[in-house]
Amino acid sequence: MFSHDAGWFGPQKPGGGTFRGFTDIENFLIPALKENGFTQEELDLILIQNPAQAFQVKLRLSKN
């Protein structure tokens, strides 16, 4: 799954460095994937369907 972590922070730089917004996935990753042949169905799978499934709460039934 993809994340918008705040990996921009550089403690050695004044003020922590130059802030990068939380739009790199939309502004850079998705267009690059499309340019390299990813279909909308594949994008939906990795950006919507897989994360939705990963965060589902499932009931585990006991075999007792």
N, C-alpha and C positions, 0 to 999 in steps of 0.2 A: 504494500500500500504506500501511497505517496503522502508526504507530510509537509506542512508549512512551518517547520521549526525555525527558531530564530538563530540560525547558524551564522548570521552576519556579524555578530558581536566579536570584536577583536580587542581584548583588554589592554593590549600594548599600544593601541592607537588612541589618539585624543578623542574623547567622547565615545569611545567604543568602536569607532569606525563609521563608515557610511551605511546608513540604514537602507536595507532592501526590503521593499514591501512584501506582502503575502500574496502576490499575484504571479509569481514566476511560473507556476504550473499552467495557468491560463494564458499567460503572455508568451511563454517560451517553449515549455514542454509539449503542450498539445499541438501547437503549430508545427513543431519539429517532427512529432510522431506522424502527423498527417502528411507532411512533405515526404516522409519515408515510407508511405504506403499503408499506414494503419487505417482501418475502416472505422466508421462511427460506431459500429457494433463492437469492435475490439476496444475502443476507447470507453464505451459504456461499461464493458465488462471489467476493465481494470480500475476505472474511476468511480463507478457507481455500484455495480452488482457485487463485486468481490468485497468491498468495504462493508456493504450492507449485510452480507452474509457473515463476515468476520465478527460483527458486533451483535449478532443475534444472540438472544438468551435461549438456550435449549434446555428442556427438561430431561434429566437423566433418570430413566426408570430403573429401579433396583430389580435385580434378578432374584431376590429372596422371596 
